[in-house]
Amino acid sequence: MTEREPDRGGDTGQAFDPGRPYRRSPSVALRPEPFGALVYHFGTRKLSFLKTPQLVAVVTGLERHPDVHAAIDAAGVAQAQRPAYLRALAGLAEAGTIEPRSRTSEPETSEAR
């Protein structure tokens, strides 16, 4: 679903773990397209593609879910397609398009006191 290219600084040194929370990197811009989205990484200047609207929904939904599996569920990815989506997301993590976030950076659900 995405191309692979040698790493140029996007690697966090951690293996992709779909049980962890992730987010789209702040260094990445997405431009919606009928096929999915164009992805531009400002740090590496790399242009790549998200080849399905459903993958765009997963990537943009990562911040709203406690882990990758929940984001995939919320986007309605069919069970048979999940391995392909996990491989694509692992490639996006390797490229620096998505990055792990701490569990403490999850959106708060209660009001600040």
C-alpha positions, 0 to 999 in steps of 0.5 A, spaced: 500 500 500 506 504 500 513 504 497 519 503 501 525 507 501 531 507 506 530 511 512 532 518 513 530 519 520 523 517 521 525 511 525 524 511 532 528 505 534 522 501 536 519 496 532 511 497 530 507 494 535 499 495 533 497 494 541 500 501 542 497 508 541 500 511 534 498 518 531 500 521 524 507 525 525 506 532 526 511 532 520 506 529 515 501 533 511 495 529 508 492 531 501 485 527 500 485 524 493 479 520 490 484 514 491 486 515 498 491 521 499 498 524 498 503 524 504 508 529 504 513 528 510 516 535 511 523 532 514 525 527 509 521 531 503 518 524 501 512 524 497 508 517 498 501 515 497 495 512 501 492 508 496 485 507 499 480 511 503 480 506 508 487 507 510 486 514 510 481 513 515 485 508 519 491 513 519 487 519 521 483 516 526 489 513 530 489 519 535 482 517 537 484 510 539 487 507 544 491 502 539 492 501 532 487 495 532 481 499 535 483 504 529 482 499 524 476 496 527 473 503 527 475 504 520 471 498 518 477 494 515 474 487 513 478 481 517 481 478 511 484 485 509 487 486 516 494 483 515 495 487 509 493 494 513 498 492 519 503 491 514 502 498 510 502 501 517 508 498 519 511 501 513 508 508 515 511 507 522 518 505 519 518 511 514 516 516 520 509 517 517 506 515 523 509 514 530 508 512 537 505 516 542 505 515 549 498 512 553 498 519 557 497 523 551 491 520 549 485 525 549 482 527 556 475 525 557 473 529 563 474 536 564 480 539 567 479 541 574 
